[in-house]
Amino acid sequence: MQEKGLTFKQAVNEAIRAGAAPRRRSAGLRFDSYDMGEALVDVTKALQLAGELEDQDRARGLSQGK
């Protein structure tokens, strides 16, 4: 605010306008992908598996007094 000589209200409004403005897309931005092979678990039950793993981790933490 001091560098630009803005009031708080002006700075907030400028930040809102900047955030609401359409973003330019980066030309040439690309991500490589890799074949990771067959899934080792039935992915249709992925959320259930994640819950079970989280439960096991919490139980281990409780037994260790964490």
TIMIVEX-583848 format. One line per 3 residues: number of its first residue (from 1); for each residue x, y, z of N, C-alpha, C, O. Coordinates in steps of 0.001 Angstrom, whole numbers. Atoms other than C-alpha are relative to their C-alpha. Layout:
% residues N
NUM) X/Y/Z/X/Y/Z/X/Y/Z/X/Y/Z | ...
***
This chain:
% residues 66
1) 824/-1178/0/0/0/0/869/1243/0/602/2201/-725 | -871/-1169/-77/2790/2390/900/744/227/-1302/890/1364/-1750 | -749/-135/1252/4762/1653/-2272/-849/623/-1094/-351/1428/-1881
4) 887/-519/1044/1748/2433/-4469/-773/1230/447/-1463/1860/-355 | 715/-1169/-512/372/5171/-2246/-1510/-201/20/-2270/717/-288 | 1422/320/-10/-2991/3443/-1852/-556/-40/1411/160/-309/2376
7) 678/187/-1275/-5511/3488/930/-328/-1490/125/-205/-2243/-842 | 369/1396/-212/-6622/191/2449/-1134/-403/-941/-1090/-1466/-1560 | 1153/280/855/-9911/357/553/432/-136/-1456/-34/-1040/-2149
10) -475/78/1376/-8135/1011/-2752/782/-1287/-238/638/-1920/-1284 | -792/1219/127/-5738/-1880/-2153/-902/-1234/-47/-665/-2146/-840 | 939/1123/0/-8614/-4269/-1353/-729/-69/-1336/-844/-1145/-1923
13) 709/-20/1279/-10542/-3187/-4451/906/-442/-1145/462/-1160/-2041 | -952/392/1038/-7434/-3606/-6614/244/-1509/44/312/-2162/-997 | -212/1442/-148/-6849/-7102/-5222/-1214/-790/-489/-1060/-1833/-1124
16) 1223/668/457/-10476/-8073/-5878/-78/28/-1519/-390/-984/-2145 | 36/-112/1463/-10308/-6781/-9452/1032/-929/-644/741/-1582/-1646 | -1051/860/556/-7034/-8628/-10082/-404/-1466/97/-138/-2240/-822
19) 420/1380/-165/-8490/-11862/-8729/-1172/-373/-884/-1307/-1533/-1273 | 1180/266/817/-11693/-11535/-10755/289/102/-1494/-526/-326/-2311 | -346/-170/1416/-9915/-10705/-14027/267/-1352/-642/780/-2260/11
22) -304/1261/693/-9689/-13457/-16639/1502/-250/-14/2302/673/-168 | -1418/350/-43/-6410/-15309/-16446/490/-376/-1382/-230/-981/-2176 | -618/390/1263/-4068/-15705/-19360/506/-1423/136/1014/-1815/1186
25) -515/1368/-7/-3188/-19253/-20270/1445/17/-446/1822/751/-1360 | -1396/125/369/450/-20170/-20436/114/-890/-1223/-346/-2032/-1219 | -212/799/1207/1376/-21341/-23883/1126/-986/261/2162/-623/819
28) -1056/991/-111/3360/-24533/-23905/106/-682/1345/1022/-1479/1545 | -44/676/-1293/2617/-25616/-20338/-453/-1437/-211/-1563/-1679/-684 | 269/1399/277/2740/-29389/-20481/521/-859/1134/1566/-562/1713
31) -420/926/-1032/2962/-32232/-17996/166/-1384/-614/-677/-1828/-1394 | -221/1352/480/4414/-35635/-18744/-888/-966/766/-1184/-753/1942 | 779/1033/-672/2326/-38688/-17975/724/-1334/-176/1465/-1542/-1137
34) -683/1283/-3/3497/-42186/-17203/-999/-1114/261/-1935/-944/1043 | 824/1177/-242/1868/-45597/-17341/462/-644/1304/1614/-1060/1423 | -359/559/-1304/1796/-46878/-13770/-401/-1460/120/-268/-2051/1192
37) 340/1414/-21/566/-50344/-14715/-1350/-255/632/-2123/661/911 | 1258/426/-611/-2297/-52299/-13255/-69/451/1453/946/489/2148 | 201/-374/-1396/-3763/-51133/-9955/174/-1243/874/-254/-2334/497
40) -226/1124/-911/-2747/-53338/-7027/-1201/-262/897/-1287/-1313/1531 | 1221/164/-785/-6088/-52821/-5289/-1187/338/-886/-1036/1006/-1908 | 1227/-303/727/-9668/-52635/-6516/-317/1482/201/-729/1886/1288
43) 146/-1453/-146/-9940/-48889/-7210/-1448/422/216/-1705/1562/601 | 1393/-348/-276/-13729/-49017/-6959/-237/113/1502/-1244/673/1934 | 103/-71/-1463/-13151/-49360/-3208/1072/930/580/1449/797/1744
46) -1114/-850/-408/-10480/-46648/-3029/-328/833/1243/508/951/2139 | 360/-810/-1166/-12358/-44434/-553/-81/-853/1260/334/-423/2337 | 71/901/-1150/-13040/-47385/1719/1408/-357/470/1687/-350/1669
49) -1380/333/-343/-9368/-48386/1588/690/1183/676/1400/1007/1666 | -609/-1191/-603/-8278/-44812/2336/-493/192/1429/287/546/2313 | 553/-109/-1344/-10605/-44739/5338/589/-1024/950/905/-711/2098
52) -582/1047/-842/-9286/-48035/6647/1455/315/348/1879/122/1488 | -1399/-363/-264/-5673/-46874/6284/90/1157/997/964/1174/1865 | 14/-1131/-936/-6509/-43619/8082/-357/-478/1404/237/-29/2385
55) 377/549/-1301/-8213/-45557/10884/1172/-720/651/1422/-549/1845 | -1164/716/-520/-5154/-47800/11275/1061/970/502/1671/745/1548 | -995/-990/-389/-2877/-44753/11414/-399/703/1297/439/936/2169
58) 478/-645/-1238/-5032/-43073/14066/116/-935/1188/517/-520/2275 | -97/980/-1086/-5171/-46258/16134/1449/-159/443/1728/-247/1639 | -1408/106/-327/-1390/-46559/15945/454/1239/786/1208/1118/1752
61) -364/-1223/-708/-1021/-42932/17034/-540/17/1424/153/442/2348 | 589/42/-1343/-3379/-43414/19979/732/-995/891/944/-736/2076 | -694/1002/-815/-1567/-46545/21118/1396/472/400/1955/2/1391
64) -1331/-540/-312/1718/-44607/21060/-99/1289/819/916/1907/1141 | 202/-1179/-833/192/-41741/23045/132/1318/-753/422/2348/-146 | -110/-1235/798/229/-39207/20204/-1334/657/-178/-1426/1703/-821
***
